[in-house]
Structures are given as C-alpha cells and as structure tokens.
Amino acid sequence: MSSNAIAIEVSHLSKRYEIYDTPRSRLKQFVLPPIQRLVGQGKKQYFREFWALQDVSFVVKKGETVGIVGRNGSGKSTLLQMICGTLSPTSGSIQCTGRVAALLELGAGFNPEFTGRENVYLNASVLGLSTEEINARFDEVAAFADIGAFIEQPVKTYSSGMMVRLAFAVAINVQPDILIVDEALSVGDELFQRKCFSRIETIRAKGATILFVSHSGGTIVELCDRAVLLDAGEKLAIGPPKQIVSRYQKLLYAPAHLREAVRTQIQQGEANTHLNTAISENVSEPEALPIKKEIFESYDPNLKPSSTIEYEAIGARIESPMVLTLAGEPVNNLVRGNTYRYVYTVNFAQRVTNVRFGMLIKTTSGVELGGATSDRSLTNGIVIVEQGDCVRVEYQFNCRLNAGMYFLNSGVSGEIEGELRHLHRVIDAFCFRVVSDTAGYLTGVVDFACIPEVIFE
C-alpha cells in the first residue's frame, strides 16, 4: 500500500548519446574543439545527437508498484539504469530513498570466473549487506535459486536460466526498500516465473517500492498500481495500468503512417483526461445494482465503458457489440449461471482471406479471464470474405462469473495480399455487470460451483 512518502523522484531527466560515423570523427571531436576555441573559431560538432530520454519526470510513492511499458528503444532500460546509478544522466535529477536492489541485464555485476557462492557475496556486499548478514541469508538465497551443486561452480558454466535464478535470488533476499526489475524474468520457466512473482507480491506486501519493466501487459495490470508509457525517450502517459497498457498496445499496433497521430492522441489524453483517475472511474455507470433475493437480467442504457480503445481498421470494421439473451433480448445486467450470446457485426471494405474472429472477457483491472476464437488456427479461418460483405459473429457463453463488473474485447484478423493482419480490434468494446443471489459466500472471480459441506465427527 502506498503512502505520501516519496521513494523515487525523477525530475526532468534526459540522457544524450554522441553518435560518431567514423573513428576519425571521434578523434576530431576530442582534439579540435579546444583548438577552435583558442583561435576564436566557431565550435564545430563532429557527432550526431541521440536522446535516449528527454525531460522525463514522475514520482513513485513508498510502497507503490509502478510498471514501465514501451516499444523497444523507448528508453525503459536507460531510465532504470540511471535510477540504479549505473548510468549518469545528461541533465535532470533522481532521488531515491532507501536501499535499492536491481535485476537489470542478465548477470550484470557477476564475475564469470567466480563461483555462484562468491558472486552471491560480491553482489550482496555491493547492495550494502555486511558479511554477517550475507552469512545469515545465504541458505535462503541458495534455496530460492535452486541450482544445486552449481552454486559452487564458476558462473561462466551457467545457462541463462541459472544465471537469472541466482541474480534474482540475491536481489530479493537483501530485503530492499526499492526493487527494480527489467524484463529479466522472461527467461525463466513458468514455474520459476510464478515463484518470482509470488516473492515480488510478498515484498510488495511488506511495503517495498517496486519498479517493473515488462512487455507483458497482463503482468503490468496484475502487479502494478500505476504504469508509465515511454516512447522514443519521452513520457507519453502515466496512470492506471489498464489504461496505460491499452494505450501502449494501440501505439504498438498502429500503422507506421499513423503512429505520430496516435502518439499525439495519447499525449493529449494525458493532458486532458488526467489518467491518474481511479480505474473505477473508467466506466460511466449509476450506483451499483443492489442484489435482491429475486434477481433478473436487464439492460441499463447508462452502463457503457468510457475506456474503449479502437485499433486502426484495415479492411474491416467491428460494429454494434452487444450481449443478448438466448431469446434475443439485449442485456448488460447478467445473472450468474445463465447462458448468453456475445454478438457483433463486421463490415469488410476489401477482399480478405483466412478470416478469424475473437472475443475476450476481462476484469475491471484488466486480468484476462478467457475467451475464444472462431477457428482453431490462422489457416483454418473463412477462406474468402469479399469486399462489401457483412458478417455477424456470435459467441455463446455460460456466465460462470461471480458478482462484479466485466469487459469484453472484439477482434478480427485475416490476410490481405498474403500478409496476416489484425484487421480491427476493439478493447473494452462492451461492459456488463453480473448480479448474483449468492454474493457473500462465493469468493474470487469465477464460480466453480463449489458446494461446502461441514461435518462434525
């Protein structure tokens, strides 16, 4: 849980690199400018400037978990390296309060000639632990890394998975005030990833501040309190993870000729709509529907998502998403346990082959609960859809969700001139509320039809 205390303050941070076309240009830059100044000539620059970061500012409060997303080359790793102190900024400032532990580049700081044990002591001492503290925690580090006898072997013999296991084990066992993770967990197997995320959740519960870079939108939404979107070294937006990830995905999939317009739209949204509003404000809806003893499905015209994001339409457009009863009545207050149909139409503006449709149900926080596609694989879709065709897509589903608010995505993909494309995607195309007469004793999101039985023996 976050407080008013500030753990990380980044103020007008910029990082410039000098790009030289030839070694001769580098030598000229080193030698000639001082001579030019002495003889009164104008100073000439022999390099091109590349700004990895430009005027980035944000604050992370103590106890917050903040995700950083952006395309490759957006400046994410550069930002984390400067926060950790392994890279110096060109301008601006960074203030960190407390012990910082970082898991950046795989094996960074490890001496390949040292054994795993020796590297544990080396890295932990760099992070501020005394020899006595490392002695006390070594067994826990070794158990978490779970690399067996390799802990006594030189690190140069390790696989990438073993390297990240040991690096992460050291980082999380120094009991950091600030933990910084840069996509390093993606190399681990699924079991180890879950182990790491579980430990991150434990550290978070103890009040540590976490700065987390990942290309996985679902991970950002699940783990983080807020998220920052970087692109081309600039901060485009900061706010609730679900909103920021949606904007990141829209930018990621935007056609090249529209990317600048999408960037501008995201920046204007940051300025005009204040993305720091709570996720609960994403949906324009009246007061929550009270649960009655006798419940029924209905349609509320005021219950509409305000977080809808459409990707650029390429040859097809999704329209009129809605949920219907089996009798064909539109509803957005659904009764747990009943069966419904999610329906939308797709209008095709050009000829498309191998067409496939999809849907996805998510929670308010953006956790993907499940969905389906219309065909098993990309090559099993509708062979040809002609220009001017209109297709109605229906997904029948049983509402096995507990009481709460949920969102639906829609999508259509296909091949145009032999190239597979996302023809149109609509995020948060429709929202619905689930009402239930069992609220109070069901837990979680999905109703597994659990039947409790208590027997005294």
For each residue, the residues with C-beta under 8 A, 3 or more apart:
1: 63 207
2: 61 62 63 64 225
3: 61 62 63
4: 61
5: 61 62 97
6: 9 59 60 61 62 95 97
7: 60 61 62 63 64 96 97 98 177 178 209
8: 59 60 83 94 95 96 97 178 209 211
9: 6 59 60 93 94 95
10: 13 56 57 58 59 79 83 92 93 94
11: 57 92 93 94 95
12: 55 56 57 91 92 93
13: 10 53 55 56 57 79 82 89 91 92 93 94
14: 51 53 54 55 56 89 90 91 92
15: 51 52 53 75 78 82 87 89 90 233
16: 49 50 51 52 90
17: 49 50 51 52
18: 29 47 48 49 50
19: 47 48 49 50
20: 23 25 26 29 46 47 48
21: 25 48
22: 25 26
23: 20 26 27
24: 27 28
25: 20 21 22 28 29 46 47
26: 20 22 23 29 30 46 47
27: 23 24 30 31
28: 24 25 31 32 46
29: 18 20 25 26 32 33 45 46 47
30: 26 27
31: 27 28 34 35
32: 28 29 35 36 44 46
33: 29 36 37 43 44
34: 31 37 38
35: 31 32 38 39
36: 32 33 39 41 42 43 44
37: 33 34 40 41 43
38: 34 35
39: 35 36
40: 37
41: 36 37 44
42: 36
43: 33 36 37
44: 32 33 36 41
45: 29
46: 20 25 26 28 29 32
47: 18 19 20 25 26 29
48: 18 19 20 21
49: 16 17 18 19
50: 16 17 18 19
51: 14 15 16 17 54 233
52: 15 16 17 75 78 233
53: 13 14 15 56 75 78 79 82 89 233
54: 14 51 233 234
55: 12 13 14 92 234
56: 10 12 13 14 53 75 79 92 230 233 234 235
57: 10 11 12 13 92 235
58: 10 228 235 238
59: 6 8 9 10
60: 6 7 8 9 64 66 209 211
61: 2 3 4 5 6 7 64 209
62: 2 3 5 6 7 97 98 177 207 209
63: 1 2 3 7 204 207 208 209
64: 2 7 60 61 209 210 225 226
65: 204 209 210 212 223 224 225
66: 60 209 210 211 212 224 225 226 227 228
67: 212 213 214 219 220 223 224 226 227 228 241 244
68: 76 79 80 211 212 213 227 228 230
69: 76 213 214 215 217 220 227 228 229 230 244 245 248
70: 74 75 76 229 230 231 248
71: 74 231 251 252
72:
73: 232
74: 70 71 230 231 232 233
75: 15 52 53 56 70 78 79 230 232 233 234
76: 68 69 70 79 80 182 213 230
77: 80 81 104 105 182 213
78: 15 52 53 75 81 82 87 233
79: 10 13 53 56 68 75 76 82 83 230
80: 68 76 77 83 84 102 104 180 182 211 213
81: 77 78 84 86 87 104
82: 13 15 53 78 79 85 86 87 88 89 94
83: 8 10 79 80 94 96 100 180 211
84: 80 81 87 100 102 104 180
85: 82 100
86: 81 82 102 104 108
87: 15 78 81 82 84
88: 82
89: 13 14 15 53 82 92 93 94
90: 14 15 16
91: 12 13 14
92: 10 11 12 13 14 55 56 57 89
93: 9 10 11 12 13 89
94: 8 9 10 11 13 82 83 89
95: 6 8 9 11
96: 7 8 83 100 178
97: 5 6 7 8 62 177 178
98: 7 62 176 177 178 209
99: 127 128 174 175 176 177 178
100: 83 84 85 96 127 176 177 178 180
101: 127 170 171 172 174 176 178 179 180
102: 80 84 86 171 179 180 181 182
103: 164 167 168 171 179 180 181 182 184 185
104: 77 80 81 84 86 108 180 182 184
105: 77 108 182 184
106: 160 163 164 167 184 187
107: 110 112 155 163 164 167
108: 86 104 105 167
109: 122 123 126
110: 107 114 119 122 123 155 163 166 167
111: 114 118 119 122 155
112: 107 154 155 156
113: 154 155 156
114: 110 111 118 119 122 154 155
115: 118 119 151 152 153 154 155
116: 119 120 145 147 150 151 152 153 155 158 166
117: 120 121 138 151 152
118: 111 114 115 121 122
119: 110 111 114 115 116 122 123 155 166 170
120: 116 117 123 124 134 138 141 142 151 166 169 170
121: 117 118 124 125 131 134 138
122: 109 110 111 114 118 119 125 126
123: 109 110 119 120 126 127 167 170
124: 120 121 127 129 133 134 137 141 170 173 174
125: 121 122 128 129 130 131 134
126: 109 122 123
127: 99 100 101 123 124 170 171 174 176
128: 99 125 174
129: 124 125 133 134 137 174
130: 125 133 134
131: 121 125 134 135
132: 135 136
133: 124 129 130 136 137
134: 120 121 124 125 129 130 131 137 138
135: 131 132 138
136: 132 133
137: 124 129 133 134 140 141 173 174
138: 117 120 121 134 135 141 142
139: 142 143
140: 137 143 144 173
141: 120 124 137 138 144 145 166 169 170 173
142: 120 138 139 145 147 151 169
143: 139 140 146
144: 140 141 165 168 169 172 173 195 199
145: 116 141 142 151 162 165 166 168 169
146: 143 165
147: 116 142 150 151 158 162 165 166
148: 151
149: 152 153
150: 116 147 153 157 158 162
151: 115 116 117 120 142 145 147 148 166
152: 115 116 117 149
153: 115 116 149 150 157 158
154: 112 113 114 115 157
155: 107 110 111 112 113 114 115 116 119 158 163 166
156: 112 113
157: 150 153 154
158: 116 147 150 153 155 162 163 166
159: 162 163
160: 106 163 164 187
161: 164 165 187 188 189 192
162: 145 147 150 158 159 165 166
163: 106 107 110 155 158 159 160 166 167
164: 103 106 107 160 161 167 168 184 185 187 188
165: 144 145 146 147 161 162 168 169 188 192
166: 110 116 119 120 141 145 147 151 155 158 162 163 169 170
167: 103 106 107 108 110 123 163 164 170 171 184
168: 103 144 145 164 165 171 172 184 185 196
169: 120 141 142 144 145 165 166 172 173
170: 101 119 120 123 124 127 141 166 167 173 174
171: 101 102 103 127 167 168 174 176 179 181
172: 101 144 168 169 176 179 196 199 200 203
173: 124 137 140 141 144 169 170
174: 99 101 124 127 128 129 137 170 171
175: 99
176: 98 99 100 101 127 171 172 179 203 208
177: 7 62 97 98 99 100 208 209
178: 7 8 96 97 98 99 100 101 208 209 210 211
179: 101 102 103 171 172 176 200 203 208 209 210 211
180: 80 83 84 100 101 102 103 104 210 211 212
181: 102 103 171 184 185 200 210 211 212 213
182: 76 77 80 102 103 104 105 213
183: 186 213 214 215
184: 103 104 105 106 164 167 168 181 187
185: 103 164 168 181 188 192 193 196 197
186: 183 193 214 215 216
187: 106 160 161 164 184
188: 161 164 165 185 192 193 196
189: 161 192 193
190: 193 194
191: 194 195
192: 161 165 185 188 189 195 196
193: 185 186 188 189 190 196 197
194: 190 191 197 198
195: 144 191 192 198 199
196: 168 172 185 188 192 193 199 200
197: 185 193 194 200 201 219 223
198: 194 195 201 202
199: 144 172 195 196 202 203
200: 172 179 181 196 197 203 204 210 212 223
201: 197 198 204 205 223
202: 198 199 205 206
203: 172 176 179 199 200 206 208 210
204: 63 65 200 201 207 208 210 223
205: 201 202
206: 202 203
207: 1 62 63 204
208: 63 176 177 178 179 203 204
209: 7 8 60 61 62 63 64 65 66 98 177 178 179
210: 64 65 66 178 179 180 181 200 203 204 223 224
211: 8 60 66 68 80 83 178 179 180 181
212: 65 66 67 68 180 181 200 219 220 223 224
213: 67 68 69 76 77 80 181 182 183
214: 67 69 183 186 219 220
215: 69 183 186
216: 186 219 220
217: 69 220 221 245 248 249 366
218: 221 222 366 367 368
219: 67 197 212 214 216 222 223
220: 67 69 212 214 216 217 223 224 227 241 244 245
221: 217 218 224 241 242 245 365 366 367
222: 218 219 365 366 367
223: 65 67 197 200 201 204 210 212 219 220
224: 65 66 67 210 212 220 221 227 241
225: 2 64 65 66 241
226: 64 66 67 238 239 240 241 244 276
227: 66 67 68 69 220 224 238 239 240 241 244 245
228: 58 66 67 68 69 235 237 238 244
229: 69 70 235 236 237 238 244 247 248 251 266
230: 56 68 69 70 74 75 76 79 233 234 235 236
231: 70 71 74 234 236 251 263
232: 73 74 75
233: 15 51 52 53 54 56 74 75 78 230
234: 54 55 56 75 230 231
235: 56 57 58 228 229 230 238
236: 229 230 231 247 251 263 266 267 270
237: 228 229 243 244 247 266 267 269 270 275
238: 58 226 227 228 229 235 244 270 275 276
239: 226 227 243 244 270 274 275 276 277
240: 226 227 243 244 275 276 277 278 279 282
241: 67 220 221 224 225 226 227 244 245 365 366
242: 221 245 246 279 282 307 364 365 366
243: 237 239 240 246 247 275 279 282 307
244: 67 69 220 226 227 228 229 237 238 239 240 241 247 248 275
245: 69 217 220 221 227 241 242 248 249 366
246: 242 243 249 250 307 309 427 428
247: 229 236 237 243 244 250 251 266 269 309
248: 69 70 217 229 244 245 251 252
249: 217 245 246 252 253 309 311 427
250: 246 247 253 254 262 266 309 311 427
251: 71 229 231 236 247 248 254 259 262 263 266
252: 71 248 249
253: 249 250 311 312 422 425
254: 250 251 258 259 262 311 312
255: 258 259 312 314
256: 259
257:
258: 254 255 261 262 312
259: 251 254 255 256 262 263
260: 263 264
261: 258 264 265
262: 250 251 254 258 259 265 266
263: 231 236 251 259 260 266 267
264: 260 261 267 268
265: 261 262 268 269
266: 229 236 237 247 250 251 262 263 269 270
267: 236 237 263 264 270 271
268: 264 265 271 272
269: 237 247 265 266 272 273 275
270: 236 237 238 239 266 267 273 274 275
271: 267 268
272: 268 269
273: 269 270 277
274: 239 270 277
275: 237 238 239 240 243 244 269 270
276: 226 238 239 240
277: 239 240 273 274 281 282
278: 240 281
279: 240 242 243 282 364 365
280: 283 364
281: 277 278
282: 240 242 243 277 279 305 306 307 364 428
283: 280 303 304 305 306 307 364 405 431
284: 302 303 304 305 306
285: 300 302 303 304 405 433
286: 300 302 303
287:
288: 433
289: 300 333 433 435
290:
291: 295 403 435 436 437 439
292: 295 437
293: 437
294: 437
295: 291 292 335 435 436 437
296: 335
297: 325 331 333 334 335 338 435
298: 331 332 333
299: 329 330 331 332 333
300: 285 286 289 303 332 333 433
301: 304
302: 284 285 286
303: 283 284 285 286 300 332 333 431 432 433
304: 283 284 285 301 431
305: 282 283 284 308 407 428 429 430 431
306: 282 283 284
307: 242 243 246 282 283 407 427 428
308: 305 426 427 428 429
309: 246 247 249 250 426 427 428
310: 313 424 425 426 427
311: 249 250 253 254 422 424 425 426 427
312: 253 254 255 258 424
313: 310 316 317 349 423 424
314: 255 416 421 422 423 424
315: 348 349 350 352 414 416 421 423
316: 313 346 347 348 349 352 412 414 423 424
317: 313 346 347 349 424
318: 321 344 345 346 410 411 412 424 425 426 429
319: 344 345 346 347
320: 343 344 345
321: 318 342 343 344 408 410 426 429 430
322: 330 342 343 344 430
323: 330 331 332 334 340 341 342 343 408 430 432
324: 327 328 329 330 331 340 341 343
325: 297 328 329 331 338 340 341
326: 339 340 341 396
327: 324
328: 324 325
329: 299 324 325
330: 299 322 323 324
331: 297 298 299 323 324 325 334 340 432
332: 298 299 300 303 323 430 431 432 433
333: 289 297 298 299 300 303 432 433 435
334: 297 323 331 338 340 399 401 432 433 434 435
335: 295 296 297 338 399 434 435 436
336: 399 400 401 402 403 434 435 436 438 447
337: 398 399 400 447
338: 297 325 334 335 398 399
339: 326 396 397 398 399
340: 323 324 325 326 331 334 396 397 399
341: 323 324 325 326 394 395 396 397
342: 321 322 323 359 394 395 397 408 430
343: 320 321 322 323 324 392 393 394 395
344: 318 319 320 321 322 392 393 410 429
345: 318 319 320 390 391 392 393
346: 316 317 318 319 357 390 391 393 412 424
347: 316 317 319 389 390
348: 315 316 351 352 385 386 387 388 389 390 391
349: 313 315 316 317 387
350: 315 387 416
351: 348 384 385 386 387 416
352: 315 316 348 355 384 385 414 415 416 423
353: 383 384 385 414 415 416
354: 378 379 381 382 383 414 415 420
355: 352 381 382 385 391 412 413 414 423
356: 373 374 375 378 380 381 382 412 413 414
357: 346 373 374 391 393 410 411 412
358: 371 372 373 374 409 410 411 412 413
359: 342 371 372 395 408 409 410 411
360: 368 369 370 371 408 409 411
361: 368 369 370 371 397 401 406 407 408
362: 366 367 368 369 406 407 408 409 428
363: 366 367 369 404 405 406 407 445
364: 242 279 280 282 283 404 405 406 407
365: 221 222 241 242 279
366: 217 218 221 222 241 242 245 362 363
367: 218 221 222 362 363 445
368: 218 360 361 362 371
369: 360 361 362 363 401 406 445 446
370: 360 361
371: 358 359 360 361 368 395 409
372: 358 359 395
373: 356 357 358 376
374: 356 357 358 381 393
375: 356 378 380 381 382
376: 373 380
377: 380
378: 354 356 375 381 413 420
379: 354
380: 356 375 376 377
381: 354 355 356 374 375 378 413 414
382: 354 355 356 375 385 391
383: 353 354
384: 351 352 353
385: 348 351 352 353 355 382 389 391 414
386: 348 351 389
387: 348 349 350 351
388: 348
389: 347 348 385 386
390: 345 346 347 348
391: 345 346 348 355 357 382 385
392: 343 344 345
393: 343 344 345 346 357 374 410 412
394: 341 342 343
395: 341 342 343 359 371 372
396: 326 339 340 341
397: 339 340 341 342 361
398: 337 338 339
399: 334 335 336 337 338 339 340 434
400: 336 337 446 447 448 449
401: 334 336 361 369 404 406 434 445 446 447
402: 336 434 436 438 439 442 443 444 445 446 447
403: 291 336 434 435 436 439 442
404: 363 364 401 433 434 445
405: 283 285 363 364 431 432 433 434
406: 361 362 363 364 369 401 431 432 433 434
407: 305 307 361 362 363 364 428 430 431
408: 321 323 342 359 360 361 362 428 429 430 431 432
409: 358 359 360 362 371 425 426 427 428 429
410: 318 321 344 357 358 359 393 425 426 429 430
411: 318 357 358 359 360 422 424 425 426
412: 316 318 346 355 356 357 358 393 422 423 424 425
413: 355 356 358 378 381 420 421 422 423
414: 315 316 352 353 354 355 356 381 385 420 421 423
415: 352 353 354 418 419 420 421
416: 314 315 350 351 352 353 419 421 423
417:
418: 415
419: 415 416
420: 354 378 413 414 415
421: 314 315 413 414 415 416
422: 253 311 314 411 412 413 425
423: 313 314 315 316 352 355 412 413 414 416
424: 310 311 312 313 314 316 317 318 346 411 412
425: 253 310 311 318 409 410 411 412 422
426: 308 309 310 311 318 321 409 410 411 429
427: 246 249 250 307 308 309 310 311 409
428: 246 282 305 307 308 309 362 407 408 409 431
429: 305 308 318 321 344 408 409 410 426
430: 305 321 322 323 332 342 407 408 410
431: 283 303 304 305 332 405 406 407 408 428
432: 303 323 331 332 333 334 405 406 408
433: 285 288 289 300 303 332 333 334 404 405 406
434: 334 335 336 399 401 402 403 404 405 406
435: 289 291 295 297 333 334 335 336 403
436: 291 295 335 336 402 403 439 442 447
437: 291 292 293 294 295
438: 336 402 441 442 447
439: 291 402 403 436 442
440:
441: 438 452
442: 402 403 436 438 439 447 450
443: 402
444: 402
445: 363 367 369 401 402 404
446: 369 400 401 402
447: 336 337 400 401 402 436 438 442
448: 400
449: 400
450: 442
451:
452: 441
453:
454:
455:
456:
457:
